[in-house]
C-alpha cells in the first residue's frame, strides 16, 4: 500500500506538467488549442477527444497485426543490439529479489505504453504514432545502458587490465554516435523553407485588408507561423474555418480580434460562417477562402472565382460579365503564383 501510494504521488507530480495548459491558455495566444482554461475544455484537450473519432475510423487491422507492426517499429528504431540488451536487463532485475518490484513497474509501463499504441491504431508510417511509444523506447534504452554499466563494472582488473573497462566504455560510444550521425540528416529541417515560401506566396496574393479563410491544418498553421514569426501581412484578418467547431476557438478569436467579434458571434461550426453571414464583409473588402471538401458547400463555389491558390468569394449579385473577367484575371495570376512555387 505504501509503494502504491508513492507511485500515485509520483504520477500526480508528473501530471503537474499539464498545468501549463490552462496557465498558457488564459493569455489567449493565437494558437490556443481547445482554450483549456476551463474544466470542460481542459478535459477535452488532455483526453485527445478530437483524435478519438479519427482513431476509431482508422482501426481496420486486427490487433495482432498492429502489435506486429509495433514490434517491427521498435526493433527498427532501437536496433537488434539494444533490444537484446534490454531483455538481458529484465533478466538481471528478475535475478535480484529486491529489484523485482522495479521489474514489475518497468514491465507494466512498457506493456501499458504498447497496449495503448495498439488500441489507438498504431501506424508506423505516421510520424505521430512513434511519439506515442517514446516511453517504450526510453525503457528499452535505459535497460540496455544498465546492462552495459553492469558488464563494465565486472571488468575492473588490477594492474595493466584496469584500462580495459575504460576502453570498452569509450568503444560503446561509437554505437549512439553512429545512430546520431544517421538520424540528424533525416530530422534536420534547417533548410526546409517550403512551408514558409508557400504561406508567404498565399498571403502575397491577398489585397490589403482582406479576410482569408483557411481550411486545412497545414495551411492554417503555416499562415499562423509566418504571421507570428515573420510579421507577414498584419493587415489581413485570418480565420481557420475548420476550427470553428472546436471548444473555445471562437471565444479566443473574438477576444484577440475585436474586428471579427460581430462576424463570429454565435458561430459554433464551420457551416455557420456561410455566404449569408459573410455578405457584409464582401461589401467592403475581399474574402478569400481555401476550398475544403468537408466544410465548403456549393454556395461558396458558385459565388467564387479562382485566385491563385485561393478562391475569391464574390459579393451577392455580381454580374456574370464581371465574374468572367475576374476568372480570367485570376487564371493569369494563378499561373504566375505556380511559377513562383515551382
Backbone as numpy.savetxt, mean C-alpha at the origin, in Angstrom:
# Nx Ny Nz CAx CAy CAz Cx Cy Cz
-0.34 -18.89 34.17 -1.17 -17.68 34.17 -0.31 -16.43 34.17
0.80 -16.46 34.92 1.68 -15.31 34.95 2.30 -15.05 33.59
2.75 -16.13 32.93 3.36 -15.96 31.61 2.33 -15.47 30.60
1.13 -16.01 30.68 0.09 -15.57 29.77 -0.22 -14.08 29.98
-0.27 -13.68 31.26 -0.51 -12.27 31.55 0.60 -11.38 31.00
1.86 -11.79 31.19 2.97 -11.01 30.65 2.91 -10.94 29.13
2.52 -12.05 28.49 2.41 -12.05 27.03 1.34 -11.07 26.57
0.21 -11.02 27.30 -0.85 -10.08 26.94 -0.39 -8.64 27.12
0.34 -8.38 28.20 0.87 -7.02 28.42 1.83 -6.64 27.31
2.71 -7.59 26.93 3.65 -7.31 25.84 2.91 -7.03 24.54
1.83 -7.80 24.30 1.04 -7.55 23.10 0.40 -6.18 23.10
-0.10 -5.75 24.26 -0.71 -4.42 24.35 0.33 -3.33 24.12
1.55 -3.55 24.65 2.62 -2.57 24.42 2.90 -2.45 22.92
2.94 -3.60 22.23 3.17 -3.55 20.79 2.05 -2.84 20.06
0.82 -3.03 20.54 -0.33 -2.42 19.86 -0.41 -0.91 20.07
0.38 -0.39 21.03 0.37 1.07 21.20 0.90 1.79 19.96
1.60 1.04 19.07 2.01 1.66 17.81 0.81 2.17 17.03
-0.35 1.52 17.20 -1.55 1.95 16.49 -2.06 3.30 16.98
-1.55 3.77 18.13 -1.98 5.06 18.64 -1.58 6.20 17.72
-0.59 5.95 16.85 -0.19 7.01 15.91 -1.31 7.33 14.93
-2.21 6.37 14.69 -3.26 6.59 13.70 -4.20 7.74 14.10
-4.86 7.67 15.27 -5.71 8.81 15.64 -4.92 10.07 15.92
-3.69 9.92 16.45 -2.88 11.11 16.73 -2.56 11.87 15.44
-2.31 11.15 14.39 -2.02 11.79 13.10 -3.31 12.27 12.43
-4.38 11.51 12.61 -5.62 11.81 11.91 -6.26 13.12 12.36
-6.11 13.46 13.64 -6.77 14.67 14.13 -6.21 15.93 13.48
-5.03 15.84 12.86 -4.46 16.98 12.15 -5.01 17.14 10.74
-5.90 16.24 10.32 -6.54 16.28 9.00 -5.52 16.38 7.86
-4.58 15.42 7.77 -3.64 15.46 6.64 -4.38 15.17 5.33
-3.73 15.51 4.22 -4.36 15.30 2.93 -4.72 13.84 2.72
-3.77 12.95 2.98 -4.02 11.52 2.87 -4.33 11.00 4.27
-5.60 10.81 4.54 -6.06 10.46 5.89 -6.97 9.25 5.77
-6.36 8.09 5.56 -7.09 6.87 5.23 -8.05 6.49 6.35
-9.34 6.60 6.10 -10.35 6.24 7.09 -10.54 7.25 8.21
-9.73 8.31 8.24 -9.81 9.34 9.29 -10.06 8.69 10.66
-9.10 7.86 11.15 -9.38 7.00 12.31 -9.26 7.69 13.66
-9.78 8.92 13.81 -9.76 9.54 15.13 -11.10 9.40 15.84
-11.98 8.55 15.33 -13.17 8.12 16.08 -13.10 6.61 16.25
-13.82 6.10 17.23 -13.73 4.67 17.54 -14.18 3.81 16.35
-15.26 4.19 15.71 -15.76 3.40 14.59 -14.80 3.37 13.42
-14.27 4.53 13.08 -13.36 4.59 11.94 -12.01 3.97 12.29
-11.59 4.05 13.55 -10.37 3.37 13.97 -10.51 1.86 13.76
-11.65 1.31 14.16 -11.90 -0.11 13.95 -11.93 -0.47 12.48
-12.47 0.41 11.66 -12.53 0.17 10.21 -11.13 0.06 9.62
-10.22 0.91 10.08 -8.86 0.92 9.53 -8.07 -0.29 10.01
-8.03 -0.52 11.33 -7.15 -1.57 11.86 -7.67 -2.97 11.52
-8.94 -3.11 11.20 -9.48 -4.42 10.81 -9.37 -4.64 9.31
-8.80 -3.68 8.59 -8.64 -3.80 7.13 -9.98 -4.11 6.45
-11.03 -3.42 6.89 -12.36 -3.69 6.36 -12.42 -3.47 4.85
-11.66 -2.50 4.36 -11.70 -2.20 2.93 -11.23 -3.39 2.10
-10.26 -4.14 2.62 -9.66 -5.21 1.83 -10.32 -6.57 2.07
-11.21 -6.65 3.04 -11.83 -7.94 3.32 -12.67 -8.43 2.15
-13.39 -7.52 1.50 -14.21 -7.93 0.36 -13.32 -8.39 -0.79
-12.23 -7.66 -1.01 -11.31 -8.05 -2.08 -10.69 -9.40 -1.81
-10.31 -9.65 -0.53 -9.70 -10.92 -0.19 -10.69 -12.07 -0.37
-11.95 -11.84 0.00 -12.95 -12.91 -0.14 -13.19 -13.24 -1.60
-13.09 -12.25 -2.48 -13.28 -12.51 -3.90 -12.09 -13.24 -4.51
-10.90 -13.04 -3.94 -9.69 -13.60 -4.54 -9.40 -15.02 -4.05
-10.16 -15.51 -3.06 -9.93 -16.87 -2.56 -10.57 -17.86 -3.54
-9.82 -18.27 -4.52 -10.31 -19.19 -5.53 -9.62 -20.55 -5.46
-8.42 -20.58 -4.89 -7.67 -21.83 -4.82 -7.91 -22.51 -3.47
-7.66 -23.80 -3.44 -7.79 -24.55 -2.20 -6.73 -24.10 -1.19
-7.03 -24.16 0.10 -6.04 -23.76 1.12 -4.72 -24.50 0.98
-4.77 -25.77 0.58 -3.53 -26.54 0.44 -2.65 -25.95 -0.66
-3.27 -25.45 -1.73 -2.51 -24.84 -2.81 -1.88 -23.54 -2.35
-2.65 -22.74 -1.61 -2.11 -21.47 -1.11 -1.01 -21.72 -0.09
-1.16 -22.76 0.74 -0.11 -23.10 1.71 1.16 -23.52 0.98
1.02 -24.28 -0.11 2.20 -24.66 -0.89 2.91 -23.45 -1.47
2.15 -22.48 -1.95 2.76 -21.26 -2.49 3.47 -20.48 -1.41
2.90 -20.49 -0.21 3.56 -19.80 0.91 4.89 -20.46 1.25
4.92 -21.78 1.27 6.17 -22.50 1.54 7.20 -22.18 0.47
6.79 -22.18 -0.80 7.72 -21.87 -1.88 8.25 -20.44 -1.77
7.35 -19.50 -1.45 7.79 -18.11 -1.32 8.75 -17.94 -0.15
8.47 -18.64 0.96 9.36 -18.55 2.12 10.73 -19.11 1.79
10.76 -20.25 1.10 12.05 -20.83 0.70 12.80 -19.94 -0.26
12.07 -19.29 -1.16 12.73 -18.42 -2.14 13.30 -17.18 -1.47
12.58 -16.61 -0.51 13.04 -15.39 0.16 14.17 -15.67 1.15
14.05 -16.75 1.91 15.06 -17.05 2.94 16.22 -17.86 2.38
15.95 -18.70 1.40 16.99 -19.58 0.89 17.02 -20.90 1.65
17.58 -21.91 1.03 17.62 -23.24 1.64 18.45 -23.23 2.92
19.56 -22.50 2.93 20.45 -22.50 4.09 19.77 -21.96 5.33
19.13 -20.78 5.23 18.46 -20.20 6.39 17.30 -21.08 6.83
16.59 -21.66 5.87 15.48 -22.54 6.22 15.92 -23.74 7.02
16.99 -24.39 6.59 17.49 -25.56 7.32 18.02 -25.17 8.70
18.75 -24.06 8.77 19.26 -23.62 10.07 18.12 -23.26 11.02
17.03 -22.71 10.49 15.88 -22.38 11.34 15.29 -23.66 11.94
15.21 -24.72 11.15 14.72 -26.00 11.69 15.65 -26.54 12.77
16.97 -26.41 12.54 17.92 -26.83 13.56 17.73 -26.01 14.83
17.46 -24.72 14.67 17.22 -23.86 15.83 16.01 -24.31 16.63
14.95 -24.71 15.95 13.79 -25.24 16.68 14.17 -26.50 17.45
15.02 -27.33 16.83 15.47 -28.54 17.52 16.28 -28.22 18.77
17.15 -27.21 18.69 17.95 -26.82 19.85 17.07 -26.35 21.00
16.01 -25.57 20.66 15.11 -25.11 21.71 14.36 -26.28 22.34
14.02 -27.27 21.52 13.28 -28.42 22.04 14.13 -29.25 22.98
15.45 -29.24 22.82 16.34 -30.04 23.67 16.48 -29.46 25.07
16.24 -28.17 25.22 16.38 -27.53 26.54 15.00 -27.33 27.15
14.78 -27.98 28.28 13.46 -27.91 28.89 13.08 -26.48 29.25
14.05 -25.70 29.72 13.74 -24.33 30.13 13.33 -23.45 28.96
13.70 -23.86 27.75 13.42 -23.03 26.57 12.20 -23.51 25.79
11.51 -24.53 26.30 10.38 -25.04 25.53 9.20 -24.07 25.51
9.08 -23.25 26.54 8.05 -22.21 26.50 8.31 -21.21 25.38
9.59 -20.83 25.23 9.96 -19.94 24.13 9.72 -20.62 22.79
10.02 -21.93 22.74 9.77 -22.69 21.52 8.29 -22.65 21.15
7.42 -22.86 22.13 5.99 -22.82 21.86 5.54 -21.46 21.37
6.09 -20.39 21.96 5.73 -19.03 21.54 6.15 -18.77 20.10
7.37 -19.19 19.76 7.87 -18.97 18.40 7.05 -19.76 17.39
6.75 -21.01 17.72 5.96 -21.83 16.80 4.56 -21.25 16.61
3.94 -20.80 17.71 2.61 -20.20 17.59 2.65 -18.94 16.74
3.68 -18.11 16.93 3.79 -16.88 16.14 3.95 -17.20 14.66
4.81 -18.17 14.35 5.05 -18.53 12.95 3.81 -19.14 12.32
3.17 -20.08 13.05 1.98 -20.72 12.50 0.82 -19.74 12.37
0.69 -18.84 13.34 -0.38 -17.84 13.25 -0.20 -16.92 12.06
1.05 -16.49 11.84 1.34 -15.62 10.69 1.07 -16.36 9.38
1.52 -17.61 9.31 1.32 -18.40 8.10 -0.15 -18.68 7.85
-0.89 -19.03 8.91 -2.31 -19.32 8.75 -3.09 -18.09 8.31
-2.76 -16.92 8.87 -3.43 -15.69 8.45 -3.18 -15.40 6.98
-1.94 -15.62 6.53 -1.63 -15.38 5.12 -2.39 -16.34 4.22
-2.49 -17.59 4.61 -3.20 -18.58 3.79 -4.69 -18.26 3.74
-5.28 -17.91 4.88 -6.70 -17.59 4.92 -7.02 -16.32 4.16
-6.05 -15.40 4.07 -6.26 -14.14 3.36 -5.85 -14.23 1.90
-5.80 -15.44 1.36 -5.52 -15.65 -0.06 -4.13 -15.17 -0.42
-3.11 -15.81 0.17 -1.73 -15.44 -0.12 -1.44 -15.60 -1.62
-0.90 -14.55 -2.21 -0.56 -14.56 -3.63 0.89 -14.14 -3.77
1.80 -15.05 -4.13 3.22 -14.68 -4.20 3.53 -13.64 -5.26
2.62 -13.45 -6.23 2.84 -12.45 -7.28 2.44 -11.05 -6.84
1.78 -10.95 -5.70 1.36 -9.66 -5.17 2.39 -9.20 -4.14
3.10 -8.10 -4.38 4.13 -7.65 -3.42 3.56 -7.41 -2.02
2.28 -7.00 -1.93 1.69 -6.76 -0.62 1.64 -8.03 0.22
1.46 -9.18 -0.43 1.32 -10.43 0.32 2.59 -10.75 1.11
3.75 -10.44 0.55 4.99 -10.71 1.27 5.09 -9.86 2.54
4.47 -8.70 2.52 4.48 -7.87 3.72 3.75 -8.50 4.87
2.76 -9.34 4.59 1.98 -9.97 5.64 2.71 -11.14 6.29
3.80 -11.60 5.69 4.53 -12.74 6.26 5.94 -12.34 6.68
6.17 -11.06 6.90 7.48 -10.61 7.35 7.84 -11.21 8.71
6.83 -11.40 9.57 7.11 -12.00 10.88 7.64 -13.41 10.71
7.08 -14.15 9.76 7.55 -15.51 9.49 9.00 -15.49 9.03
9.34 -14.56 8.15 10.72 -14.44 7.67 11.66 -14.04 8.82
11.19 -13.13 9.67 12.03 -12.64 10.76 12.32 -13.76 11.76
11.31 -14.58 12.08 11.50 -15.69 13.01 12.51 -16.68 12.44
12.36 -17.03 11.16 13.30 -17.95 10.54 14.72 -17.42 10.54
14.87 -16.14 10.22 16.22 -15.55 10.19 16.83 -15.50 11.58
16.02 -15.18 12.58 16.54 -15.10 13.96 16.97 -16.48 14.46
16.19 -17.51 14.15 16.57 -18.86 14.56 17.87 -19.29 13.87
18.00 -18.96 12.58 19.22 -19.32 11.86 20.43 -18.61 12.46
20.27 -17.34 12.79 21.39 -16.59 13.38 21.77 -17.18 14.75
20.76 -17.61 15.50 21.04 -18.22 16.82 21.85 -19.50 16.67
21.49 -20.33 15.68 22.23 -21.58 15.46 23.68 -21.27 15.11
23.91 -20.27 14.27 25.28 -19.90 13.92 26.06 -19.44 15.15
25.38 -18.65 15.99 26.07 -18.16 17.19 26.43 -19.31 18.13
25.49 -20.26 18.30 25.77 -21.41 19.16 26.90 -22.25 18.59
26.88 -22.46 17.29 27.93 -23.27 16.66 29.30 -22.61 16.82
29.35 -21.30 16.64 30.64 -20.62 16.78 31.15 -20.65 18.22
30.22 -20.62 19.18 30.65 -20.65 20.59 31.32 -21.97 20.95
30.98 -23.05 20.25 31.59 -24.35 20.51 32.94 -24.51 19.82
33.29 -23.54 18.98 34.56 -23.65 18.25 35.70 -22.90 18.95
35.41 -22.35 20.12 36.49 -21.66 20.83 37.56 -22.65 21.26
38.76 -22.44 20.79 39.86 -23.38 21.07 41.07 -22.62 21.62
41.85 -23.27 22.44 43.06 -22.61 22.96 44.14 -22.55 21.88
45.12 -21.71 22.10 46.27 -21.64 21.19 45.92 -21.02 19.86
46.54 -21.56 18.82 46.38 -20.97 17.49 44.96 -21.10 16.95
44.15 -22.03 17.51 42.80 -22.23 17.00 41.81 -21.18 17.44
42.26 -20.21 18.27 41.29 -19.24 18.76 40.79 -18.31 17.67
41.52 -18.23 16.54 41.06 -17.35 15.46 40.07 -18.05 14.54
39.89 -19.36 14.71 38.97 -20.08 13.84 37.53 -19.57 13.96
36.99 -19.39 15.18 35.62 -18.86 15.26 35.49 -17.48 14.61
36.53 -16.63 14.78 36.48 -15.30 14.19 36.44 -15.39 12.67
37.29 -16.26 12.13 37.31 -16.42 10.67 35.97 -16.94 10.15
35.39 -17.90 10.86 34.10 -18.42 10.43 33.00 -17.37 10.56
33.06 -16.59 11.63 32.05 -15.54 11.82 32.11 -14.51 10.69
33.34 -14.12 10.32 33.49 -13.17 9.22 33.00 -13.78 7.92
33.27 -15.06 7.72 32.85 -15.70 6.47 31.34 -15.76 6.35
30.64 -15.84 7.50 29.17 -15.88 7.42 28.59 -14.55 6.93
29.37 -13.47 7.01 28.89 -12.18 6.50 28.72 -12.21 4.99
29.45 -13.11 4.32 29.35 -13.17 2.86 27.92 -13.48 2.44
27.26 -14.30 3.19 25.90 -14.74 2.86 24.92 -13.56 2.80
24.75 -12.80 3.91 23.80 -11.68 3.83 24.26 -10.58 2.89
25.58 -10.36 2.79 26.05 -9.32 1.88 25.74 -9.68 0.43
25.88 -10.96 0.10 25.54 -11.40 -1.25 24.05 -11.20 -1.52
23.21 -11.55 -0.54 21.77 -11.34 -0.70 21.43 -9.86 -0.83
22.13 -9.03 -0.05 21.89 -7.59 -0.11 22.28 -7.04 -1.47
23.42 -7.49 -1.99 23.86 -6.99 -3.30 22.88 -7.37 -4.39
22.24 -8.53 -4.27 21.28 -8.93 -5.28 19.92 -8.27 -5.12
19.59 -7.84 -3.91 18.27 -7.27 -3.64 18.21 -5.77 -3.87
19.32 -5.07 -3.63 19.29 -3.61 -3.75 18.89 -3.15 -5.15
19.46 -3.69 -6.22 19.03 -3.22 -7.55 17.54 -3.46 -7.80
17.01 -4.53 -7.24 15.59 -4.82 -7.45 14.70 -3.84 -6.69
15.15 -3.40 -5.53 14.33 -2.53 -4.69 14.64 -1.05 -4.85
15.72 -0.71 -5.54 16.15 0.68 -5.67 15.23 1.43 -6.62
14.56 2.45 -6.12 13.64 3.25 -6.94 14.13 4.69 -7.11
15.42 4.93 -6.89 15.91 6.31 -6.95 15.83 6.90 -8.35
15.87 6.05 -9.38 15.79 6.55 -10.74 14.41 6.30 -11.36
13.45 5.94 -10.54 12.11 5.64 -11.07 11.27 6.92 -11.05
11.32 7.64 -12.16 10.61 8.91 -12.25 9.31 8.81 -13.04
8.94 7.58 -13.43 7.77 7.43 -14.29 6.50 7.98 -13.66
6.27 7.69 -12.37 5.05 8.15 -11.72 5.00 9.67 -11.64
6.14 10.30 -11.32 6.18 11.76 -11.25 5.92 12.40 -12.60
6.57 11.87 -13.64 6.39 12.43 -14.99 4.93 12.29 -15.42
4.35 11.11 -15.19 2.97 10.90 -15.59 2.02 11.83 -14.84
2.21 11.98 -13.52 1.32 12.84 -12.73 1.47 14.30 -13.12
2.70 14.75 -13.32 2.90 16.15 -13.72 2.33 16.41 -15.10
2.43 15.43 -16.00 1.85 15.58 -17.33 0.34 15.67 -17.25
-0.27 14.88 -16.38 -1.71 14.96 -16.18 -2.11 16.36 -15.70
-1.39 16.87 -14.71 -1.77 18.17 -14.15 -1.48 19.32 -15.12
-0.44 19.19 -15.93 -0.13 20.24 -16.90 -1.24 20.41 -17.93
-2.01 19.35 -18.17 -3.09 19.43 -19.16 -4.29 20.22 -18.65
-4.36 20.44 -17.33 -5.53 21.12 -16.77 -5.36 22.63 -16.84
-6.40 23.35 -17.23 -6.32 24.82 -17.24 -6.33 25.36 -15.81
-6.06 26.64 -15.62 -6.03 27.22 -14.27 -7.37 27.03 -13.54
-7.27 26.75 -12.25 -8.41 26.66 -11.33 -9.37 25.53 -11.68
-8.94 24.54 -12.43 -9.82 23.44 -12.80 -10.06 22.51 -11.61
-11.12 21.73 -11.70 -11.41 20.68 -10.73 -11.08 19.35 -11.40
-10.20 18.54 -10.80 -9.81 17.26 -11.38 -10.30 16.15 -10.46
-10.88 15.11 -11.08 -11.44 13.97 -10.36 -10.69 12.72 -10.78
-9.89 12.17 -9.87 -9.18 10.93 -10.16 -10.02 9.75 -9.69
-9.69 8.56 -10.23 -10.48 7.38 -9.92 -9.64 6.22 -9.41
-8.48 5.99 -10.01 -7.68 4.82 -9.67 -6.67 5.17 -8.58
-6.33 4.16 -7.77 -5.37 4.37 -6.68 -4.07 4.99 -7.21
-3.56 4.41 -8.29 -2.26 4.85 -8.80 -2.30 6.34 -9.16
-3.36 6.76 -9.84 -3.45 8.15 -10.26 -3.65 9.07 -9.07
-4.56 8.69 -8.18 -4.84 9.56 -7.04 -3.62 9.79 -6.17
-2.90 8.73 -5.83 -1.73 8.88 -4.97 -0.59 9.59 -5.70
-0.47 9.39 -7.02 0.57 10.09 -7.77 0.29 11.59 -7.80
-0.97 11.98 -7.98 -1.33 13.40 -7.96 -1.09 13.99 -6.58
-1.50 13.27 -5.54 -1.22 13.77 -4.18 0.28 13.94 -3.98
1.06 13.01 -4.48 2.51 13.05 -4.27 3.13 14.30 -4.88
2.86 14.55 -6.17 3.52 15.70 -6.81 2.98 17.02 -6.29
1.75 17.04 -5.83 1.22 18.29 -5.28 1.79 18.57 -3.88
1.93 17.50 -3.06 2.43 17.70 -1.71 3.94 17.87 -1.66
4.66 17.06 -2.43 6.12 17.05 -2.34 6.77 18.05 -3.28
6.19 18.26 -4.44 6.79 19.17 -5.42 6.02 20.48 -5.55
4.89 20.61 -4.87 4.11 21.84 -4.95 3.48 22.08 -6.31
3.19 21.03 -7.05 2.67 21.17 -8.40 1.20 21.61 -8.37
0.89 22.59 -9.18 -0.47 23.07 -9.44 -1.30 23.29 -8.18
-0.91 24.21 -7.34 -1.73 24.50 -6.16 -3.05 25.17 -6.50
-3.20 25.65 -7.74 -4.44 26.31 -8.13 -5.58 25.33 -8.38
-5.28 24.06 -8.56 -6.30 23.07 -8.88 -6.98 22.55 -7.61
-8.21 22.11 -7.77 -8.90 21.36 -6.73 -8.94 19.90 -7.15
-8.58 19.02 -6.24 -8.47 17.59 -6.57 -9.35 16.79 -5.62
-10.16 15.92 -6.20 -10.99 14.98 -5.42 -10.74 13.59 -5.97
-10.37 12.67 -5.07 -10.25 11.27 -5.48 -11.64 10.67 -5.36
-12.33 10.57 -6.47 -13.76 10.30 -6.48 -14.11 8.95 -5.87
-13.31 7.92 -6.12 -13.65 6.59 -5.62 -13.50 6.47 -4.10
-12.90 7.44 -3.43 -12.78 7.40 -1.98 -13.98 8.04 -1.28
-14.94 8.54 -2.05 -16.07 9.23 -1.42 -16.87 8.30 -0.52
-16.81 7.00 -0.76 -17.54 6.06 0.07 -16.77 5.59 1.29
-15.54 6.03 1.45 -14.75 5.60 2.61 -15.09 6.44 3.84
-15.09 5.84 5.01 -15.41 6.58 6.23 -14.46 7.77 6.44
-15.05 8.91 6.72 -14.27 10.10 7.06 -13.66 10.85 5.90
-13.71 10.32 4.67 -13.02 10.99 3.57 -13.66 12.34 3.24
-14.98 12.36 3.13 -15.66 13.61 2.77 -15.45 14.66 3.86
-15.60 14.26 5.13 -15.42 15.21 6.23 -14.00 15.77 6.23
-13.02 14.91 5.99 -11.63 15.37 5.97 -11.39 16.32 4.80
-11.96 16.00 3.62 -11.78 16.85 2.45 -12.45 18.20 2.65
-13.62 18.21 3.23 -14.33 19.47 3.46 -13.59 20.33 4.48
-12.95 19.68 5.46 -12.19 20.46 6.45 -10.98 21.11 5.80
-10.30 20.38 4.91 -9.08 20.89 4.29 -9.37 21.88 3.16
-10.45 21.67 2.43 -10.73 22.48 1.25 -12.07 23.20 1.42
-12.05 24.40 2.00 -13.32 25.12 2.19 -14.07 25.37 0.88
-13.34 25.48 -0.24 -14.01 25.74 -1.52 -14.87 24.57 -1.97
-14.63 23.37 -1.41 -15.35 22.18 -1.84 -16.44 21.77 -0.86
-16.67 22.56 0.18 -17.62 22.15 1.19 -19.03 22.01 0.63
-19.45 22.99 -0.18 -20.78 22.91 -0.75 -20.91 21.77 -1.75
-19.89 21.55 -2.54 -19.93 20.50 -3.56 -20.03 19.11 -2.92
-19.33 18.90 -1.80 -19.27 17.58 -1.19 -20.29 17.37 -0.08
-21.11 18.38 0.21 -22.07 18.25 1.30 -23.03 17.10 1.02
-23.10 16.17 1.96 -24.02 15.05 1.84 -23.56 13.91 0.95
-22.37 14.02 0.34 -21.87 12.95 -0.53 -21.42 11.76 0.31
-21.91 10.58 -0.06 -21.56 9.37 0.68 -21.01 8.26 -0.20
-21.05 8.44 -1.50 -20.54 7.43 -2.43 -20.15 8.14 -3.73
-19.32 7.50 -4.56 -18.89 8.15 -5.81 -20.04 8.61 -6.69
-21.12 7.84 -6.73 -22.24 8.21 -7.60 -22.90 9.51 -7.19
-22.71 9.94 -5.92 -23.32 11.20 -5.49 -22.69 12.41 -6.19
-21.44 12.26 -6.62 -20.78 13.36 -7.33 -21.06 13.19 -8.82
-22.33 13.42 -9.21 -22.76 13.19 -10.58 -22.79 14.50 -11.35
-23.25 14.43 -12.60 -23.26 15.61 -13.47 -24.19 16.69 -12.93
-25.28 16.29 -12.28 -26.20 17.30 -11.74 -25.55 18.08 -10.61
-24.85 17.38 -9.72 -24.19 18.08 -8.62 -23.04 18.95 -9.13
-22.40 18.52 -10.22 -21.26 19.26 -10.75 -21.67 20.41 -11.67
-22.96 20.54 -11.96 -23.41 21.58 -12.90 -22.97 22.99 -12.50
-23.08 23.39 -11.21 -22.59 24.73 -10.85 -21.09 24.91 -11.08
-20.33 23.85 -10.86 -18.89 23.93 -11.11 -18.61 24.11 -12.60
-19.38 23.42 -13.44 -19.17 23.48 -14.90 -19.48 24.86 -15.44
-20.31 25.60 -14.73 -20.66 26.94 -15.21 -19.54 27.94 -15.00
-18.57 27.61 -14.13 -17.54 28.60 -13.84 -16.11 28.11 -14.06
-15.94 26.81 -14.27 -14.58 26.33 -14.51 -14.62 24.94 -15.17
-13.45 24.48 -15.64 -13.36 23.16 -16.25 -13.38 22.08 -15.18
-14.00 20.97 -15.52 -13.99 19.79 -14.68 -13.43 18.64 -15.51
-12.32 18.09 -15.06 -11.68 16.96 -15.74 -11.82 15.72 -14.87
-12.10 14.59 -15.51 -12.25 13.36 -14.74 -11.52 12.22 -15.42
-11.14 11.25 -14.59 -10.51 10.04 -15.06 -11.56 8.96 -15.20
-11.65 8.36 -16.38 -12.68 7.35 -16.61 -12.42 6.12 -15.75
-13.51 5.60 -15.19 -13.43 4.42 -14.32 -14.65 3.54 -14.60
-14.42 2.27 -14.87 -15.52 1.36 -15.20 -16.54 1.24 -14.08
-16.09 1.33 -12.84 -16.97 1.05 -11.70 -17.81 2.24 -11.28
-17.25 3.45 -11.33 -17.94 4.60 -10.74 -18.33 5.66 -11.75
-17.88 5.57 -12.98 -18.21 6.59 -13.99 -19.39 6.08 -14.82
-20.55 6.71 -14.64 -21.75 6.27 -15.34 -21.84 6.84 -16.75
-22.83 6.39 -17.53 -23.01 6.87 -18.90 -23.16 8.39 -19.03
-23.85 9.09 -18.09 -23.94 10.56 -18.26 -22.59 11.25 -18.32
-21.62 10.75 -17.57 -20.29 11.35 -17.62 -19.70 11.24 -19.02
-19.86 10.07 -19.63 -19.27 9.85 -20.96 -20.02 10.65 -22.02
-21.35 10.66 -21.95 -22.15 11.36 -22.97 -21.90 12.86 -22.97
-21.61 13.41 -21.80 -21.43 14.86 -21.69 -19.96 15.24 -21.53
-19.07 14.50 -22.20 -17.64 14.78 -22.06 -16.93 14.55 -23.38
-15.73 15.11 -23.46 -14.86 14.91 -24.61 -13.47 14.55 -24.08
-12.69 13.79 -24.84 -11.33 13.45 -24.37 -10.43 14.68 -24.34
-9.60 14.71 -23.32 -8.61 15.78 -23.19 -7.32 15.15 -22.72
-6.50 14.70 -23.66 -5.29 13.99 -23.29 -5.64 12.70 -22.58
-5.11 12.54 -21.38 -5.40 11.36 -20.59 -6.62 11.55 -19.69
-7.21 12.74 -19.73 -8.45 13.03 -19.01 -9.63 12.97 -19.97
-10.82 13.17 -19.39 -11.99 13.56 -20.15 -12.52 14.84 -19.54
-12.94 15.78 -20.40 -13.49 17.05 -19.93 -15.00 16.95 -19.89
-15.58 17.22 -18.72 -17.02 17.22 -18.56 -17.55 18.56 -19.06
-18.49 18.51 -19.99 -19.00 19.71 -20.63 -20.23 20.23 -19.90
-20.45 21.56 -19.92 -21.65 22.12 -19.27 -22.92 21.62 -19.96
-24.01 21.52 -19.21 -25.27 21.10 -19.82 -25.68 22.04 -20.95
-26.20 21.47 -22.05 -26.67 22.27 -23.17 -25.57 22.75 -24.10
-24.37 22.18 -24.00 -23.30 22.56 -24.92 -23.68 22.19 -26.35
-23.59 23.12 -27.33 -23.97 22.82 -28.72 -23.12 21.68 -29.29
-23.71 20.91 -30.20 -23.01 19.78 -30.79 -21.77 20.23 -31.54
-21.85 21.38 -32.19 -20.68 21.87 -32.93 -19.52 22.15 -32.00
-19.84 22.71 -30.84 -18.78 22.98 -29.86 -18.18 21.69 -29.34
-19.03 20.67 -29.14 -18.53 19.37 -28.69 -17.56 18.80 -29.70
-17.90 18.90 -31.01 -17.04 18.37 -32.06 -15.71 19.12 -32.10
-15.77 20.45 -32.00 -14.54 21.24 -32.02 -13.66 20.91 -30.83
-14.29 20.78 -29.65 -13.51 20.45 -28.46 -12.88 19.06 -28.59
-13.61 18.12 -29.16 -13.08 16.77 -29.34 -11.89 16.77 -30.28
-11.96 17.55 -31.37 -10.84 17.61 -32.31 -9.62 18.25 -31.65
-9.82 19.32 -30.91 -8.69 19.94 -30.21 -8.11 19.00 -29.16
-8.99 18.26 -28.48 -8.51 17.32 -27.46 -7.70 16.20 -28.09
-8.11 15.75 -29.27 -7.37 14.68 -29.93 -5.96 15.13 -30.28
-5.83 16.38 -30.72 -4.48 16.89 -31.03 -3.64 16.97 -29.76
-4.25 17.46 -28.68 -3.49 17.58 -27.43 -3.14 16.19 -26.88
-4.03 15.22 -27.07 -3.75 13.88 -26.59 -2.53 13.31 -27.29
-2.38 13.57 -28.59 -1.19 13.12 -29.30 0.07 13.75 -28.75
-0.02 15.05 -28.41 1.15 15.73 -27.84 1.52 15.13 -26.47
0.51 14.86 -25.63 0.77 14.33 -24.30 1.37 12.94 -24.37
0.82 12.11 -25.24 1.35 10.76 -25.37 2.79 10.78 -25.88
3.10 11.77 -26.74 4.48 11.89 -27.21 5.42 12.24 -26.07
4.95 13.10 -25.15 5.79 13.45 -23.99 6.03 12.21 -23.11
4.97 11.44 -22.87 5.11 10.25 -22.03 6.02 9.22 -22.65
5.91 9.04 -23.98 6.78 8.07 -24.65 8.23 8.50 -24.56
